[in-house]
Amino acid sequence: MESTIIGEFDTRRGAELAIEHVVQECGVPRSDVFVQAAGGANTSGTRTAGPDAKAAPAPEGHQKLEGPIEVSVDFHGDAPEKIADALKGAGAKTVRTK
């Protein structure tokens, strides 16, 4: 069954982890995984994490924390719940199928 499974993430780090889980654990080809801002704004999530977070304060201005990040997976198998579980396990705040 073909479907697109979409997870929304608050952080770029969570989105990146989700991609690795889907590719490495679920065997989805990397070419079937897509990342984009969930809305019209250019964003790196709604909060900092991982490489976006800095130990020492520095002038901001280059980061845009205006909205969630969307990871979508074109799925061509029989167990879409495995992909949904991988997205949730990496921190997706919502998961939907299209």
Rosetta silent file (secondary structure, phi, psi, omega in degrees, C-alpha in Angstrom):
SEQUENCE: MESTIIGEFDTRRGAELAIEHVVQECGVPRSDVFVQAAGGANTSGTRTAGPDAKAAPAPEGHQKLEGPIEVSVDFHGDAPEKIADALKGAGAKTVRTK
SCORE:     score description
SCORE:     0.000 S_00000001
   1 L     0.000  131.653  178.546    0.000    0.000    0.000 S_00000001
   2 L   -93.668  136.090  176.462    1.370    3.424   -0.943 S_00000001
   3 E  -159.500  167.360  173.794    1.002    6.329    1.476 S_00000001
   4 E  -116.673  125.487 -179.667    2.824    9.347    2.818 S_00000001
   5 E  -108.461  127.241 -172.760    3.464    9.428    6.551 S_00000001
   6 E  -122.734  128.496  174.839    4.198   12.873    7.990 S_00000001
   7 E  -117.750  142.164  176.795    5.669   13.747   11.382 S_00000001
   8 E  -108.947  135.318 -174.965    6.040   17.258   12.826 S_00000001
   9 E  -124.260  145.113  177.156    9.033   18.108   15.000 S_00000001
  10 L   -81.271  -21.588 -176.274    9.852   21.024   17.311 S_00000001
  11 E  -129.776  151.329  175.359   13.586   20.732   16.695 S_00000001
  12 H   -64.180  -37.235  178.758   15.865   20.197   13.754 S_00000001
  13 H   -59.098  -44.501  178.303   17.697   17.576   15.822 S_00000001
  14 H   -61.550  -41.572  178.127   14.499   15.549   16.236 S_00000001
  15 H   -62.812  -42.904  179.722   13.825   15.704   12.499 S_00000001
  16 H   -65.119  -40.579  176.940   17.362   14.546   11.721 S_00000001
  17 H   -62.950  -40.183 -179.951   17.074   11.656   14.188 S_00000001
  18 H   -61.148  -42.625  179.268   13.773   10.637   12.640 S_00000001
  19 H   -59.706  -46.013 -179.916   15.358   10.465    9.194 S_00000001
  20 H   -63.117  -41.497  178.722   18.124    8.197   10.485 S_00000001
  21 H   -62.845  -45.498 -177.828   15.638    5.908   12.275 S_00000001
  22 H   -64.363  -41.442 -178.150   13.417    5.617    9.203 S_00000001
  23 H   -74.029  -50.756 -172.736   16.335    4.921    6.873 S_00000001
  24 H   -79.567  -41.277 -175.014   18.443    2.655    9.084 S_00000001
  25 L   -90.122  -31.518 -176.067   15.836    0.811   11.149 S_00000001
  26 L  -101.559  -10.356  177.184   12.910    0.702    8.741 S_00000001
  27 L    74.030   20.162  178.251   14.886    0.303    5.511 S_00000001
  28 L   -78.595  132.201  177.178   13.232    3.203    3.698 S_00000001
  29 L   -60.893  138.840 -178.918   15.427    4.593    0.898 S_00000001
  30 H   -56.812  -29.087  179.956   16.745    8.052    1.762 S_00000001
  31 H   -70.547   -9.647  177.057   15.297    9.313   -1.526 S_00000001
  32 H  -100.415    9.247 -179.336   11.792    8.598   -0.124 S_00000001
  33 E  -118.080  131.500 -175.555   12.279   10.869    2.929 S_00000001
  34 E  -129.604  147.320 -179.856   11.688   14.627    2.695 S_00000001
  35 E  -129.193  136.163  177.059   12.161   17.536    5.122 S_00000001
  36 E  -160.212  166.697  172.949   10.568   20.964    4.968 S_00000001
  37 E   -67.151  141.374 -178.698    9.064   23.695    7.102 S_00000001
  38 L   -70.696  -25.885  178.864    5.515   22.743    8.089 S_00000001
  39 L  -118.578 -158.834 -178.503    4.237   26.201    7.161 S_00000001
  40 L   -82.799  -14.870 -177.231    5.255   29.002    4.870 S_00000001
  41 L   -81.743  143.686  172.197    7.963   30.390    7.161 S_00000001
  42 L   -73.453  126.693 -172.920   11.601   29.381    6.842 S_00000001
  43 L  -148.231  157.787  170.611   12.327   27.701   10.166 S_00000001
  44 L  -119.364   30.038  178.004   14.641   25.441   12.104 S_00000001
  45 E   111.075 -169.928  178.814   11.914   24.380   14.532 S_00000001
  46 L  -108.153   -9.135  175.348   10.225   25.978   17.513 S_00000001
  47 L  -152.554  156.359 -178.279   13.061   25.470   20.007 S_00000001
  48 L   -81.251  151.867  176.632   16.806   24.919   19.897 S_00000001
  49 L  -165.494  156.089  176.484   18.430   21.536   20.449 S_00000001
  50 H    58.161 -130.803 -175.792   21.649   19.747   19.573 S_00000001
  51 H   -66.888  -17.172  177.718   23.928   21.791   17.308 S_00000001
  52 H   -75.513  -25.766 -179.125   21.432   24.687   17.306 S_00000001
  53 L   -86.691  136.737 -178.818   21.863   25.175   21.067 S_00000001
  54 L  -112.199  144.684  178.065   24.991   26.981   22.189 S_00000001
  55 L   -72.192  -37.890 -179.902   26.777   26.637   25.514 S_00000001
  56 L  -110.246  139.954  178.781   27.769   30.313   25.554 S_00000001
  57 L   -60.549  140.418  177.968   25.417   33.134   24.607 S_00000001
  58 L  -141.438  158.270  177.965   26.126   34.584   21.196 S_00000001
  59 L   -58.377  131.423  178.750   24.400   37.157   19.063 S_00000001
  60 L   -88.468 -161.773  177.593   21.351   35.606   17.454 S_00000001
  61 L   120.437  -26.196 -179.761   19.775   36.712   14.243 S_00000001
  62 L   -95.859  -18.168  179.850   20.517   33.815   11.931 S_00000001
  63 L   -89.916  138.429  175.111   18.167   31.288   13.556 S_00000001
  64 L  -119.016  107.611  178.454   14.494   31.350   12.753 S_00000001
  65 L  -106.979   75.839 -172.498   12.427   29.493   15.328 S_00000001
  66 L  -115.951   -8.076 -178.156    9.026   30.191   13.839 S_00000001
  67 E  -177.198  171.284 -178.117    7.370   26.829   13.291 S_00000001
  68 L   -73.157  165.728  177.524    7.672   23.068   13.253 S_00000001
  69 E  -108.378  137.078 -176.927    9.677   20.962   10.840 S_00000001
  70 E  -108.413  128.518  172.782    7.929   18.328    8.769 S_00000001
  71 E  -112.643  119.977  178.591    9.460   14.970    7.858 S_00000001
  72 E  -116.155  142.402 -176.484    7.462   13.083    5.238 S_00000001
  73 E  -125.529  119.136  171.913    8.081    9.510    4.169 S_00000001
  74 E   -78.031  117.000 -172.717    6.781    7.994    0.940 S_00000001
  75 E  -115.027  133.465 -176.444    5.947    4.485    2.068 S_00000001
  76 L  -123.845   29.453 -176.087    5.341    1.521   -0.245 S_00000001
  77 L  -118.880 -163.637 -176.725    4.917   -1.338    2.224 S_00000001
  78 L  -106.278   -2.347 -175.418    2.324   -3.093    4.334 S_00000001
  79 L  -130.641   69.989 -178.985    3.226   -1.788    7.826 S_00000001
  80 H   -62.883  -21.753  179.753    2.975    2.032    7.947 S_00000001
  81 H   -64.270  -26.472  177.272    2.730    1.855   11.746 S_00000001
  82 H   -65.004  -41.380  177.282    6.432    0.929   11.849 S_00000001
  83 H   -67.774  -45.311  179.134    7.285    4.267   10.189 S_00000001
  84 H   -59.107  -42.439  178.619    4.870    6.146   12.455 S_00000001
  85 H   -63.664  -38.685  178.658    6.448    4.522   15.523 S_00000001
  86 H   -65.363  -41.231  177.989    9.941    5.515   14.318 S_00000001
  87 H   -64.379  -46.159  178.555    8.823    9.136   13.860 S_00000001
  88 H   -62.647  -40.861 -179.565    7.173    9.206   17.292 S_00000001
  89 H   -63.755  -26.523  178.345   10.221    7.567   18.861 S_00000001
  90 L   -88.809   -2.283  174.723   12.422   10.366   17.485 S_00000001
  91 L   111.514   14.964  178.337   10.146   13.003   19.021 S_00000001
  92 L   -61.930  131.605  178.235    7.380   13.778   16.514 S_00000001
  93 L   -81.583  -26.227  172.571    4.673   15.785   18.234 S_00000001
  94 E  -142.219  151.225  174.924    2.125   14.667   15.638 S_00000001
  95 E  -137.109  132.668  178.211    2.068   11.939   12.982 S_00000001
  96 E  -139.817  161.838  178.760   -0.482   11.706   10.195 S_00000001
  97 E  -115.597  140.156 -179.536   -0.972    9.741    6.996 S_00000001
  98 L  -122.969    0.000    0.000   -1.838   11.284    3.672 S_00000001
